[in-house]
Amino acid sequence: MRHHNALSIVLTVLFFFAFSTGIDAASKQRPAKSPKDLYKELMLHLDEVEQQAPKCQVSVYKMRDALNKLYSHISGDLTDPFNNGGQLAVPDMEKGAGMYDRANKLRDEALKKELFSLVNNHVSVGYQRAQDLVFGDIDNRSGYVECVYTGRKLKTSGEPDATNMNIEHSWPQSKGAVGIAKCDLHHLFPSDSKANGIRGNNPFGFVNSASWEQGGSKTDGDVFEVRKEQRGNTARGLFYFAIRYGKNISDAEEATLRKWHKEDPVDELEKKRNDRVQNFQNNRNPFVDNPEYVEQISDF
C-alpha cells in the first residue's frame, strides 16, 4: 500500500507541475509561481518520496528525469552552471597557489574554520545534474565507470538504469546529506546498486565476520568495510563533508577513517577528480590537496 501511495504522489506532483502555471496565471486570488520555483518544490517532494519509500527508487528516478526534461523545455536546465554563452556561470577559484597559506599554520578548530571559509561558497549543481556528471564525466574513464565498492565496471556515457548502478552518498542522506549536501560531488561516487543498498547508512569500519563480501568490500550488518582501493578516497570525502556542513564523525568511525587515509594515500586519479569537481562545483577538497591537514585536526 505504501508503495502504491508513493507512486500516486509522484504522478500527482508531475501532473500538478504540468498545469499549475496556467492555473496560477488564471487565478486572481494568488500570484503565479515561476517554473523555477515549481521545479524546486517538486524536486523536494520527489526527494521525500525517495526517502520514505525506497522501493519506489526506480520510479522516482524516472519521474525525476521526466521532470527535468519538462523543465528544460520551459526555461532551460536549472541545475547546469553554464550561462547562455556556454561558459561556466561561476569562474574557477581565483585564490591560486596561495589559497592554503593561512591554513598551513593552523590546527584544530582554527584550521576547521579556515577550511570552511575556503569550501563553503560552492555551486550546487542539483541532484540530477550531479548524477549525470558522476557517470558521464567525473568518474567516467574512457567510457567506463567503476563501482567504488565492488570494482565492477560498466560501459556507459551517462547515468545508467538505477537498478544497475546508482549514486552512493558516502555520508548517508538519512544522517544529514540533504539539500545541497545531497548533491555535493566531493562525497558522491558511482556504486553497484546492490552493494549500495547493502551498505545502506551503516558507518564505516573494519569487519571481522562478513555477512556479505564482494570485490574487497564487506559488511557484518553493523559496519561497512571499503575495499583498499577506495578507502582513502572515502575517508577524505567524509572529512570534507564534516568540515563543509559542520557535522561530527563518531569516534569509532573517525579512527577507522584515519587509518584508511594513511593506508590509501592520495594518487593522481584522486587529484584529477578533485580538479574535475572544481570545474563544476567551484570548490576543492582540502584533504586531497593537503593530506597532512588530517593530522592537524584532532577531532572531526
C-alpha contacts under 8 A as a table, 3 or more apart, distances in Angstrom:
res1	aa1	res2	aa2	distance
1	M	4	H	5.09
1	M	5	N	6.15
2	R	5	N	5.09
2	R	6	A	6.15
2	R	53	A	7.19
3	H	6	A	5.28
3	H	7	L	6.39
3	H	53	A	6.47
3	H	55	K	6.68
3	H	56	C	6.45
4	H	7	L	5.26
4	H	8	S	6.27
5	N	8	S	5.00
5	N	9	I	6.30
6	A	9	I	5.07
6	A	10	V	6.38
6	A	49	V	6.11
6	A	53	A	6.67
6	A	56	C	7.17
7	L	10	V	5.06
7	L	11	L	6.25
7	L	56	C	7.04
7	L	59	S	7.37
7	L	60	V	7.97
8	S	11	L	5.20
8	S	12	T	6.02
9	I	12	T	5.02
9	I	13	V	6.21
9	I	49	V	7.82
10	V	13	V	5.42
10	V	14	L	6.40
10	V	45	H	7.98
10	V	46	L	6.61
10	V	49	V	7.55
10	V	60	V	7.12
10	V	63	M	7.09
11	L	14	L	5.29
11	L	15	F	6.16
11	L	63	M	7.92
12	T	15	F	5.10
12	T	16	F	6.04
13	V	16	F	4.90
13	V	17	F	6.12
13	V	42	L	6.41
13	V	45	H	7.80
14	L	17	F	5.04
14	L	18	A	6.28
14	L	42	L	7.67
14	L	63	M	7.74
14	L	67	L	6.98
15	F	18	A	5.22
15	F	19	F	6.61
16	F	19	F	5.51
16	F	20	S	5.48
17	F	20	S	5.37
17	F	21	T	7.24
17	F	38	L	6.72
17	F	39	Y	7.66
17	F	42	L	7.64
18	A	21	T	7.36
19	F	22	G	5.73
19	F	23	I	6.38
20	S	23	I	4.87
20	S	24	D	5.88
21	T	24	D	5.29
21	T	25	A	6.15
21	T	32	A	6.45
21	T	33	K	6.67
21	T	34	S	7.31
21	T	35	P	7.11
22	G	25	A	5.09
22	G	26	A	6.22
23	I	26	A	5.19
23	I	27	S	6.19
23	I	32	A	7.97
24	D	27	S	5.08
24	D	30	R	6.87
24	D	31	P	6.39
24	D	32	A	4.40
24	D	33	K	6.90
25	A	28	K	7.78
25	A	31	P	7.14
25	A	32	A	5.23
27	S	30	R	6.26
27	S	31	P	7.55
27	S	32	A	7.92
28	K	31	P	7.33
33	K	37	D	6.25
33	K	38	L	6.47
34	S	37	D	5.26
34	S	38	L	6.32
35	P	38	L	5.07
35	P	39	Y	5.95
35	P	71	Y	7.33
35	P	74	I	7.38
35	P	75	S	7.55
36	K	39	Y	5.08
36	K	40	K	6.32
36	K	75	S	7.92
36	K	78	L	7.29
37	D	40	K	5.23
37	D	41	E	6.16
38	L	41	E	5.03
38	L	42	L	6.08
39	Y	42	L	5.33
39	Y	43	M	6.08
39	Y	67	L	7.78
39	Y	71	Y	7.02
40	K	43	M	5.17
40	K	44	L	6.32
41	E	44	L	5.28
41	E	45	H	6.50
42	L	45	H	4.88
42	L	46	L	6.24
43	M	46	L	5.05
43	M	47	D	6.21
43	M	64	R	7.21
44	L	47	D	5.00
44	L	48	E	6.30
45	H	48	E	5.09
45	H	49	V	6.32
46	L	49	V	5.03
46	L	50	E	6.16
46	L	60	V	6.56
46	L	64	R	7.18
47	D	50	E	5.08
47	D	51	Q	6.25
48	E	51	Q	5.11
48	E	52	Q	6.14
49	V	52	Q	5.19
49	V	53	A	5.75
49	V	56	C	7.75
49	V	60	V	7.59
50	E	53	A	5.42
50	E	54	P	5.62
50	E	56	C	6.50
50	E	57	Q	5.79
50	E	60	V	6.47
51	Q	54	P	6.17
51	Q	174	S	7.95
53	A	56	C	5.64
53	A	57	Q	7.46
54	P	57	Q	5.41
55	K	58	V	7.69
56	C	59	S	5.27
56	C	60	V	5.94
57	Q	60	V	5.10
57	Q	61	Y	6.08
57	Q	162	A	7.70
58	V	61	Y	5.04
58	V	62	K	6.33
58	V	162	A	5.97
58	V	163	T	6.96
59	S	62	K	5.15
59	S	63	M	6.16
60	V	63	M	5.01
60	V	64	R	5.92
61	Y	64	R	5.11
61	Y	65	D	6.17
61	Y	162	A	7.23
62	K	65	D	5.10
62	K	66	A	6.18
63	M	66	A	4.97
63	M	67	L	6.06
64	R	67	L	5.04
64	R	68	N	6.19
64	R	128	Q	7.60
65	D	68	N	5.13
65	D	69	K	6.32
65	D	128	Q	7.52
66	A	69	K	5.15
66	A	70	L	6.13
67	L	70	L	5.00
67	L	71	Y	6.05
68	N	71	Y	5.11
68	N	72	S	6.10
68	N	77	D	7.39
68	N	128	Q	7.88
69	K	72	S	5.07
69	K	73	H	6.56
70	L	73	H	5.43
70	L	74	I	6.82
71	Y	74	I	5.13
71	Y	75	S	6.29
71	Y	76	G	6.70
71	Y	77	D	7.04
71	Y	78	L	7.90
72	S	75	S	5.50
72	S	76	G	4.10
72	S	77	D	4.99
72	S	78	L	7.57
73	H	76	G	6.27
75	S	78	L	7.72
77	D	80	D	5.54
79	T	124	S	7.69
79	T	125	V	4.95
79	T	126	G	5.02
79	T	128	Q	7.70
79	T	129	R	6.00
80	D	125	V	6.17
80	D	126	G	7.96
80	D	129	R	6.82
81	P	88	L	5.77
81	P	89	A	5.47
81	P	90	V	7.25
81	P	123	V	7.48
81	P	125	V	6.55
81	P	280	F	7.09
82	F	85	G	7.68
82	F	86	G	5.59
82	F	87	Q	5.19
82	F	88	L	4.26
82	F	89	A	4.90
83	N	86	G	5.46
83	N	87	Q	5.54
83	N	88	L	6.15
83	N	89	A	5.14
84	N	87	Q	7.42
88	L	91	P	6.10
88	L	280	F	7.78
90	V	123	V	7.68
90	V	282	N	7.25
91	P	94	E	7.98
91	P	282	N	7.33
92	D	278	Q	7.10
92	D	279	N	6.53
92	D	282	N	5.71
93	M	96	G	7.09
93	M	282	N	6.19
93	M	283	N	7.00
95	K	98	G	6.42
95	K	99	M	4.84
96	G	99	M	5.69
97	A	100	Y	7.54
98	G	101	D	5.26
99	M	102	R	7.61
99	M	118	L	7.98
100	Y	103	A	5.11
100	Y	104	N	6.18
101	D	104	N	5.54
101	D	105	K	7.65
102	R	105	K	6.21
102	R	106	L	7.24
102	R	114	E	7.68
103	A	106	L	5.30
103	A	111	L	5.83
103	A	114	E	6.14
103	A	115	L	6.96
104	N	293	Y	7.99
106	L	110	A	5.96
106	L	111	L	4.90
106	L	296	Q	7.54
107	R	110	A	5.79
107	R	111	L	4.82
107	R	112	K	7.68
107	R	296	Q	4.99
107	R	297	I	5.80
108	D	111	L	5.32
108	D	112	K	6.16
108	D	296	Q	6.16
108	D	297	I	4.31
108	D	298	S	6.00
108	D	299	D	7.25
109	E	112	K	4.97
109	E	113	K	6.08
109	E	297	I	7.52
110	A	113	K	5.19
110	A	114	E	6.27
111	L	114	E	5.07
111	L	115	L	6.09
111	L	296	Q	7.77
111	L	297	I	7.30
112	K	115	L	5.20
112	K	116	F	6.09
112	K	243	I	6.25
112	K	297	I	7.52
113	K	116	F	5.13
113	K	117	S	6.42
114	E	117	S	5.18
114	E	118	L	6.64
115	L	118	L	5.08
115	L	119	V	6.44
115	L	243	I	7.23
115	L	286	P	7.20
116	F	119	V	5.30
116	F	120	N	5.62
116	F	243	I	5.93
116	F	244	R	5.58
117	S	120	N	5.79
117	S	121	N	7.82
118	L	121	N	7.54
118	L	283	N	7.54
119	V	122	H	6.42
119	V	244	R	6.47
119	V	283	N	5.43
119	V	284	R	6.58
119	V	285	N	7.64
120	N	244	R	5.96
120	N	283	N	7.91
121	N	283	N	7.56
122	H	281	Q	5.55
122	H	282	N	5.34
122	H	283	N	5.49
123	V	280	F	7.30
123	V	281	Q	4.66
123	V	282	N	5.98
123	V	283	N	7.92
124	S	180	I	5.96
124	S	183	C	7.02
124	S	184	D	6.96
124	S	281	Q	6.36
125	V	129	R	5.92
125	V	130	A	6.16
125	V	183	C	6.99
125	V	184	D	7.96
125	V	280	F	7.33
125	V	281	Q	6.76
126	G	129	R	5.45
126	G	130	A	6.05
126	G	180	I	7.22
126	G	183	C	5.82
127	Y	130	A	4.92
127	Y	131	Q	6.31
127	Y	182	K	6.90
127	Y	183	C	4.77
128	Q	131	Q	5.26
128	Q	132	D	6.37
129	R	132	D	5.00
129	R	133	L	6.10
130	A	133	L	5.09
130	A	134	V	6.18
130	A	183	C	5.80
130	A	184	D	7.61
130	A	185	L	6.57
131	Q	134	V	5.27
131	Q	135	F	6.36
131	Q	159	E	6.38
131	Q	166	N	8.00
131	Q	167	I	6.70
132	D	135	F	5.53
132	D	136	G	5.60
132	D	137	D	7.69
132	D	158	G	5.81
132	D	159	E	5.42
133	L	136	G	5.11
133	L	137	D	5.05
133	L	138	I	5.81
133	L	139	D	7.94
133	L	158	G	7.75
134	V	137	D	5.81
134	V	138	I	4.88
134	V	139	D	5.30
134	V	140	N	7.15
134	V	159	E	7.93
134	V	185	L	7.71
134	V	188	L	7.67
134	V	189	F	6.85
134	V	190	P	6.80
135	F	138	I	6.84
135	F	139	D	5.91
135	F	140	N	5.73
135	F	145	V	6.52
135	F	156	T	7.40
135	F	157	S	6.93
135	F	158	G	4.99
135	F	159	E	5.25
135	F	160	P	7.78
135	F	190	P	6.96
136	G	139	D	7.19
136	G	140	N	5.64
136	G	156	T	7.48
136	G	157	S	5.15
136	G	158	G	4.20
136	G	159	E	6.73
137	D	140	N	5.10
137	D	141	R	7.91
137	D	158	G	7.99
138	I	273	R	6.22
138	I	276	R	5.97
138	I	277	V	6.91
139	D	145	V	6.02
139	D	146	E	7.66
139	D	189	F	7.71
139	D	190	P	7.46
139	D	273	R	7.40
140	N	143	G	5.84
140	N	144	Y	5.45
140	N	145	V	4.92
140	N	146	E	7.98
140	N	156	T	7.99
140	N	157	S	7.61
141	R	144	Y	5.28
141	R	145	V	6.40
143	G	155	K	5.70
143	G	156	T	5.76
143	G	157	S	5.97
144	Y	153	K	6.21
144	Y	154	L	5.39
144	Y	155	K	4.41
144	Y	156	T	5.84
144	Y	157	S	7.74
145	V	153	K	5.52
145	V	154	L	5.29
145	V	155	K	6.47
145	V	156	T	6.92
145	V	190	P	7.23
146	E	151	G	5.60
146	E	152	R	5.58
146	E	153	K	4.31
146	E	154	L	6.38
146	E	190	P	6.83
146	E	191	S	7.50
147	C	150	T	5.62
147	C	151	G	4.90
147	C	152	R	5.29
147	C	153	K	6.34
147	C	165	M	7.71
147	C	189	F	7.86
147	C	190	P	5.40
147	C	191	S	4.34
147	C	192	D	5.52
148	V	151	G	5.90
148	V	189	F	6.73
148	V	190	P	6.30
148	V	191	S	5.72
148	V	227	R	7.98
148	V	230	Q	6.20
149	Y	191	S	6.53
149	Y	192	D	7.46
149	Y	195	A	6.92
149	Y	214	Q	7.76
149	Y	215	G	6.75
149	Y	216	G	7.37
149	Y	217	S	5.65
149	Y	226	V	6.16
149	Y	227	R	6.13
149	Y	230	Q	7.37
150	T	191	S	7.90
150	T	192	D	7.15
150	T	195	A	7.35
150	T	214	Q	5.53
150	T	215	G	4.13
150	T	216	G	6.65
150	T	217	S	6.42
150	T	227	R	7.56
151	G	215	G	5.86
152	R	192	D	7.34
152	R	215	G	7.86
156	T	159	E	7.39
156	T	160	P	6.87
159	E	166	N	7.73
160	P	164	N	6.75
160	P	165	M	6.30
160	P	166	N	7.37
161	D	164	N	5.45
161	D	165	M	6.61
161	D	166	N	7.64
162	A	165	M	5.49
162	A	166	N	5.16
162	A	193	S	6.93
163	T	166	N	7.30
163	T	193	S	5.76
163	T	194	K	7.94
164	N	192	D	6.28
164	N	193	S	5.58
165	M	190	P	6.74
165	M	191	S	5.47
165	M	192	D	4.48
165	M	193	S	4.75
166	N	190	P	5.87
166	N	191	S	5.53
166	N	192	D	6.48
166	N	193	S	5.60
166	N	196	N	7.84
167	I	188	L	6.36
167	I	189	F	5.75
167	I	190	P	4.97
167	I	191	S	5.86
167	I	196	N	7.99
168	E	188	L	5.66
168	E	189	F	5.23
168	E	190	P	5.96
168	E	191	S	5.67
168	E	196	N	6.13
169	H	172	P	5.24
169	H	173	Q	6.81
169	H	177	A	7.55
169	H	182	K	7.45
169	H	187	H	6.20
169	H	188	L	5.09
169	H	189	F	6.93
170	S	187	H	5.45
170	S	188	L	6.27
170	S	189	F	7.52
170	S	234	T	6.73
170	S	237	G	7.30
170	S	238	L	6.90
171	W	175	K	7.05
171	W	176	G	7.44
171	W	177	A	6.12
171	W	187	H	6.79
171	W	238	L	6.42
171	W	241	F	7.43
172	P	175	K	5.30
172	P	176	G	6.70
172	P	177	A	5.78
172	P	200	G	7.75
172	P	201	N	5.40
173	Q	176	G	5.36
173	Q	177	A	4.10
173	Q	178	V	5.70
173	Q	182	K	6.58
173	Q	201	N	7.96
174	S	177	A	6.86
174	S	178	V	7.95
174	S	201	N	7.06
175	K	201	N	7.66
176	G	181	A	7.74
177	A	180	I	7.89
177	A	181	A	4.85
177	A	182	K	4.65
178	V	181	A	5.18
178	V	182	K	4.58
179	G	182	K	5.53
179	G	183	C	7.52
180	I	183	C	5.55
180	I	184	D	6.37
181	A	184	D	5.05
181	A	245	Y	7.60
183	C	188	L	7.42
184	D	187	H	6.33
184	D	188	L	6.78
184	D	281	Q	8.00
185	L	188	L	5.03
185	L	189	F	7.86
185	L	277	V	6.42
185	L	281	Q	7.60
186	H	237	G	5.83
186	H	240	Y	7.57
186	H	241	F	7.86
186	H	274	N	7.65
186	H	277	V	6.99
186	H	285	N	6.90
187	H	234	T	7.38
187	H	237	G	4.84
187	H	238	L	6.72
187	H	241	F	7.10
191	S	195	A	6.88
191	S	196	N	5.96
192	D	195	A	5.31
192	D	196	N	6.06
193	S	196	N	5.04
193	S	197	G	6.20
194	K	197	G	5.12
194	K	198	I	6.19
195	A	198	I	5.02
195	A	199	R	6.20
196	N	199	R	5.27
196	N	200	G	6.27
197	G	200	G	5.00
199	R	202	N	5.89
199	R	219	T	7.31
199	R	224	F	6.08
202	N	221	G	7.67
202	N	222	D	6.13
202	N	223	V	5.32
202	N	224	F	6.22
203	P	222	D	7.49
203	P	223	V	5.21
203	P	224	F	6.24
203	P	253	E	6.51
204	F	223	V	5.35
204	F	224	F	4.74
204	F	225	E	5.77
204	F	226	V	7.47
204	F	253	E	5.87
204	F	256	T	7.16
204	F	257	L	7.62
205	G	223	V	5.29
205	G	224	F	5.60
205	G	225	E	5.29
205	G	252	A	7.75
205	G	253	E	6.11
205	G	256	T	5.65
205	G	257	L	7.89
206	F	223	V	7.14
206	F	224	F	7.06
206	F	225	E	5.31
206	F	256	T	7.26
207	V	210	A	6.22
207	V	218	K	6.91
207	V	219	T	6.08
207	V	220	D	6.18
207	V	223	V	6.90
207	V	224	F	7.01
207	V	225	E	6.10
208	N	220	D	7.64
209	S	220	D	6.11
210	A	213	E	6.44
210	A	218	K	6.01
210	A	219	T	5.26
210	A	220	D	4.64
211	S	218	K	7.53
211	S	219	T	5.98
211	S	220	D	4.92
211	S	221	G	6.83
212	W	218	K	5.47
212	W	219	T	5.55
212	W	220	D	6.89
213	E	216	G	6.76
213	E	217	S	5.70
213	E	218	K	4.12
213	E	219	T	6.65
214	Q	217	S	5.55
214	Q	218	K	6.43
215	G	227	R	6.90
216	G	226	V	7.01
216	G	227	R	4.37
216	G	228	K	7.00
217	S	224	F	7.49
217	S	225	E	5.46
217	S	226	V	4.59
217	S	227	R	4.41
218	K	224	F	5.98
218	K	225	E	5.25
218	K	226	V	6.81
218	K	227	R	7.82
219	T	222	D	7.05
219	T	223	V	5.83
219	T	224	F	4.52
219	T	225	E	6.03
220	D	223	V	6.18
220	D	224	F	7.09
221	G	224	F	7.45
226	V	230	Q	6.46
226	V	231	R	5.64
227	R	230	Q	5.79
227	R	231	R	6.25
228	K	231	R	5.30
228	K	232	G	7.98
228	K	263	E	7.91
228	K	264	D	6.90
229	E	232	G	7.65
229	E	264	D	6.90
230	Q	233	N	5.35
230	Q	234	T	6.14
230	Q	264	D	7.44
231	R	234	T	5.28
231	R	235	A	6.20
231	R	257	L	7.76
231	R	260	W	5.18
231	R	261	H	6.87
231	R	263	E	7.73
231	R	264	D	6.08
232	G	235	A	5.03
232	G	236	R	6.11
232	G	257	L	7.62
232	G	260	W	5.10
232	G	261	H	4.31
232	G	262	K	7.15
232	G	263	E	6.96
232	G	264	D	4.59
232	G	265	P	6.02
232	G	266	V	7.09
233	N	236	R	5.30
233	N	237	G	6.07
233	N	261	H	7.59
233	N	264	D	7.68
233	N	266	V	7.49
233	N	270	E	7.20
234	T	237	G	5.03
234	T	238	L	6.34
234	T	257	L	7.99
235	A	238	L	5.26
235	A	239	F	6.24
235	A	257	L	4.92
235	A	258	R	7.13
235	A	260	W	6.47
235	A	261	H	5.84
236	R	239	F	4.96
236	R	240	Y	6.09
236	R	261	H	6.84
236	R	285	N	7.80
236	R	287	F	5.90
236	R	288	V	6.86
237	G	240	Y	5.19
237	G	241	F	6.23
237	G	285	N	7.58
238	L	241	F	4.88
238	L	242	A	6.11
239	F	242	A	5.23
239	F	243	I	6.44
239	F	287	F	7.46
239	F	294	V	7.97
239	F	300	F	7.07
240	Y	243	I	5.27
240	Y	244	R	6.02
240	Y	285	N	6.02
240	Y	286	P	7.25
240	Y	287	F	6.96
241	F	244	R	5.09
241	F	245	Y	5.90
241	F	246	G	7.78
241	F	247	K	7.27
242	A	245	Y	5.62
242	A	246	G	5.36
242	A	247	K	4.46
242	A	248	N	6.01
242	A	249	I	7.08
242	A	300	F	6.68
243	I	246	G	5.36
243	I	247	K	6.88
243	I	300	F	7.76
244	R	247	K	8.00
247	K	300	F	7.95
248	N	300	F	5.75
249	I	253	E	6.58
249	I	254	E	5.86
249	I	300	F	5.68
250	S	253	E	5.38
250	S	254	E	5.93
251	D	254	E	5.09
251	D	255	A	6.15
252	A	255	A	5.31
252	A	256	T	6.56
253	E	256	T	5.13
253	E	257	L	6.19
254	E	257	L	4.99
254	E	258	R	6.08
254	E	300	F	7.20
255	A	258	R	5.27
255	A	259	K	6.50
256	T	259	K	5.24
256	T	260	W	6.29
257	L	260	W	4.95
257	L	261	H	5.99
258	R	261	H	5.03
258	R	262	K	6.50
258	R	294	V	7.69
259	K	262	K	5.27
259	K	263	E	6.10
260	W	263	E	4.92
260	W	264	D	5.89
261	H	264	D	5.57
261	H	265	P	6.09
262	K	265	P	5.79
265	P	291	P	7.99
266	V	270	E	6.15
266	V	271	K	7.10
266	V	288	V	6.28
266	V	291	P	7.49
267	D	270	E	5.45
267	D	271	K	6.40
268	E	271	K	4.99
268	E	272	K	6.12
269	L	272	K	5.09
269	L	273	R	6.13
270	E	273	R	4.95
270	E	274	N	6.21
270	E	288	V	7.34
271	K	274	N	5.07
271	K	275	D	6.40
271	K	288	V	6.63
271	K	289	D	7.42
272	K	275	D	4.98
272	K	276	R	6.21
273	R	276	R	4.98
273	R	277	V	6.15
274	N	277	V	5.22
274	N	278	Q	6.28
274	N	284	R	6.11
274	N	285	N	6.60
274	N	288	V	7.30
275	D	278	Q	5.14
275	D	279	N	6.44
275	D	284	R	7.38
276	R	279	N	5.12
276	R	280	F	6.96
277	V	280	F	5.51
277	V	281	Q	5.73
277	V	282	N	7.31
277	V	283	N	7.43
277	V	284	R	7.20
278	Q	281	Q	5.00
278	Q	282	N	4.37
278	Q	283	N	4.96
278	Q	284	R	5.64
279	N	282	N	5.85
284	R	289	D	7.98
285	N	288	V	5.56
285	N	289	D	6.74
286	P	289	D	5.03
286	P	290	N	5.75
286	P	291	P	7.60
286	P	293	Y	7.85
287	F	290	N	4.97
287	F	291	P	4.67
287	F	292	E	7.42
287	F	293	Y	6.28
287	F	294	V	6.86
288	V	291	P	5.65
290	N	293	Y	5.91
291	P	294	V	6.08
292	E	295	E	5.58
292	E	296	Q	6.75
293	Y	296	Q	4.85
293	Y	297	I	6.47
294	V	297	I	5.47
294	V	298	S	7.82
295	E	298	S	6.71
297	I	300	F	7.01
